[in-house]
Amino acid sequence: MLIVLLGPPGAGKGTQGAILQERYNLLRISTGDLVREEIAKRSELGRSIQQIVESGKFPSDEIIINMVSQKLRSEAKGWIFDGVPRTRIQAEMLDILLTQINEKINAVIELKVDEKKLEDRISSRYACARCGHLYSKYVKPQREGLCDGCGSRNFIRRADDSVETLKTRLSVYHEKTEPLIEFYKKKGIFHEVDGMAEVEDVTRQIEEIINALQRNKGLERKSMISVDF
């Protein structure tokens, strides 16, 4: 099964992706992590990407899809994609990649949110310095001071988690990513959930959609894609 999570930055896609990854035993491929790994290498590409990200913009479609393609071809299991597709071009390129490995997207789920409340989410967000797991005043570690993902005690504020960057990314989202809603509606695979609900309730809504797909189509719990900003 392949599920795409859509929504603006701060909608909670990363949080839901991490929860569903554990519950459905999936591999998560995060384009955000791929980008940060490249930046950490201090490569020429990494330095270029860092300038793009810190300005509140996104790497080009070609950069993103090439990184995702390399990861896809190196892993033979099911996935959670985190950060793709963001544009119509990426969506079309992703369809081509999935066709090549005999996969397809079964459902696209949008996390509907109140954008006026996203500033509060973003301004309180922080991440594990080791694995990149995201937290905020709404989503805290289960054990205080310890990352749920890797147990690290080292947390950081990401440079791109600011109100100014959020406004820039919201503008990009409305221009580039929001049209994907109609793109996937035409394919008959679009759903939406209340992204402003409590984390557990959002998870429940998503799982109801996944379980319905499994009952109606006999799909395996295999792959999931989330779009995170």
C-alpha positions in Angstrom: 0.0 0.0 0.0 1.1 3.5 -0.8 -0.4 6.5 1.1 0.5 10.2 0.5 0.0 12.7 3.4 -0.6 16.2 2.2 -0.9 19.5 4.1 0.9 22.8 4.6 4.0 23.2 6.8 3.3 22.5 10.4 0.2 20.4 9.7 1.6 17.4 11.5 2.6 15.2 8.6 6.0 14.3 10.1 4.4 13.4 13.4 1.8 11.2 11.8 4.4 9.7 9.5 6.5 8.6 12.5 3.5 7.1 14.3 2.3 5.2 11.3 5.8 4.0 10.5 6.0 2.2 13.8 2.4 0.9 13.7 2.6 -0.4 10.2 6.3 -1.5 10.3 7.4 0.6 7.4 10.6 2.2 6.2 10.6 6.0 6.2 12.4 8.0 3.6 12.5 11.6 4.5 13.5 14.1 1.9 14.1 16.6 4.7 16.6 14.1 6.3 18.2 13.5 2.9 18.7 17.2 2.5 20.1 17.7 6.0 22.5 14.7 5.4 23.8 16.3 2.3 24.2 19.7 4.0 26.1 17.9 6.9 28.5 16.5 4.3 29.5 20.0 3.4 29.5 19.0 -0.2 29.1 21.5 -3.0 25.5 20.3 -3.5 25.0 20.5 0.3 26.2 24.1 0.5 23.9 25.0 -2.4 21.0 23.3 -0.8 21.7 25.0 2.6 21.4 28.5 1.0 18.1 27.5 -0.6 16.6 26.0 2.6 17.6 28.9 4.8 16.0 31.3 2.4 12.7 29.5 3.0 12.6 27.9 -0.4 12.9 24.3 -1.6 15.5 22.4 -3.6 14.6 21.9 -7.3 12.3 19.0 -8.4 15.3 17.4 -10.1 17.4 17.4 -6.9 14.6 16.0 -4.8 13.5 13.3 -7.2 17.1 12.2 -7.8 17.8 11.8 -4.1 14.5 9.9 -3.6 15.2 7.7 -6.7 18.6 6.6 -5.3 17.0 5.7 -2.0 14.1 3.8 -3.6 16.5 1.7 -5.7 18.6 0.9 -2.7 15.7 -0.3 -0.5 13.4 -3.3 -1.4 10.9 -2.8 1.4 7.8 -0.7 1.9 8.3 3.0 2.5 7.0 6.2 4.1 8.1 9.1 1.9 8.4 12.4 3.8 8.6 15.5 1.6 7.5 14.4 -1.8 5.6 15.2 -4.0 5.5 19.0 -3.6 4.8 20.0 -7.2 2.8 18.6 -10.1 6.1 17.8 -11.8 7.3 15.8 -8.8 4.0 14.0 -8.7 4.3 13.0 -12.3 7.9 11.9 -11.8 7.0 9.9 -8.7 4.3 8.1 -10.7 7.0 7.1 -13.3 9.3 5.9 -10.5 6.6 3.8 -8.9 5.5 2.3 -12.2 9.1 1.2 -12.7 9.0 -0.8 -9.5 5.4 -2.0 -10.0 3.9 0.2 -7.3 1.1 2.8 -7.3 -0.4 5.3 -4.9 -3.6 4.0 -3.2 -4.8 7.0 -1.3 -3.8 10.7 -0.8 -4.8 12.1 2.6 -4.8 15.8 3.3 -4.4 17.1 6.9 -6.8 20.1 6.9 -5.5 22.8 9.3 -6.2 26.4 10.4 -3.3 28.3 9.0 -3.7 31.1 11.6 -2.7 28.6 14.3 0.3 27.2 12.5 2.6 30.0 13.6 2.1 28.7 17.2 3.0 25.2 16.2 6.1 26.2 14.2 7.4 28.7 16.7 7.4 26.0 19.4 8.9 23.2 17.2 12.2 21.6 18.0 14.0 18.5 16.7 16.3 15.7 17.9 19.8 16.6 16.8 20.7 13.0 16.1 17.6 11.5 14.3 15.6 14.6 13.4 12.4 13.5 15.2 10.1 16.6 15.6 8.5 17.9 18.8 6.6 21.0 19.9 4.6 22.1 23.0 1.8 20.0 21.5 3.9 16.9 20.8 6.4 16.2 23.6 8.8 13.3 24.1 7.1 10.4 26.1 10.1 10.6 28.5 11.0 14.1 29.4 14.4 15.1 27.9 14.7 11.9 25.8 14.0 11.5 22.1 11.4 8.8 21.4 13.2 7.9 18.2 16.8 7.3 19.4 17.0 8.2 23.1 19.2 11.2 22.5 19.2 14.1 25.0 20.3 16.6 22.4 17.6 18.8 20.9 17.9 21.8 18.5 15.8 24.4 16.9 16.0 24.1 13.1 17.1 27.2 11.2 14.0 26.9 9.0 11.5 26.8 11.8 10.6 30.5 12.0 7.5 32.5 11.4 9.1 34.3 8.5 10.1 31.0 6.9 6.6 29.6 7.5 5.0 32.5 5.7 7.3 32.0 2.7 6.6 28.2 2.7 2.8 28.7 3.0 3.0 30.9 -0.1 4.9 28.2 -2.0 2.5 25.5 -0.7 -0.5 27.4 -2.1 1.2 28.0 -5.4 3.0 24.7 -6.0 1.5 21.9 -3.8 -2.2 22.8 -3.2 -2.9 22.0 -6.9 -2.0 18.4 -6.2 -5.4 18.1 -4.3 -7.3 18.4 -7.6 -4.6 16.3 -9.4 -5.3 13.4 -7.0 -9.1 14.0 -6.8 -9.3 13.3 -10.5 -7.6 10.0 -9.9 -10.3 9.2 -7.3 -7.8 8.5 -4.4 -8.2 11.7 -2.4 -9.3 11.9 1.3 -9.1 14.5 4.0 -8.9 14.5 7.8 -9.1 17.1 10.6 -5.4 18.0 11.1 -6.3 20.4 14.0 -7.6 17.5 16.2 -5.5 15.9 18.9 -2.5 13.8 17.6 -4.2 10.5 18.6 -7.4 11.5 16.9 -5.7 12.5 13.7 -4.0 9.1 13.7 -7.3 7.4 14.2 -8.8 9.2 11.2 -5.9 8.2 9.0 -6.0 4.6 10.2 -9.7 4.4 9.4 -9.0 5.3 5.8 -6.1 2.8 5.6 -8.2 0.0 7.2 -11.1 0.7 4.8 -8.7 0.4 1.9 -7.4 -3.0 3.2 -10.9 -4.3 3.7 -12.2 -3.1 0.3 -9.3 -3.9 -1.8 -7.3 -6.5 0.1 -4.2 -4.3 0.1 -1.1 -5.2 2.0 0.2 -2.9 4.7 3.3 -2.1 2.7 4.2 1.5 1.8 3.3 5.0 2.9 4.3 8.5 1.6 4.0 11.7 3.6 4.7 15.2 2.4 6.4 17.2 5.1 7.6 20.8 5.1 
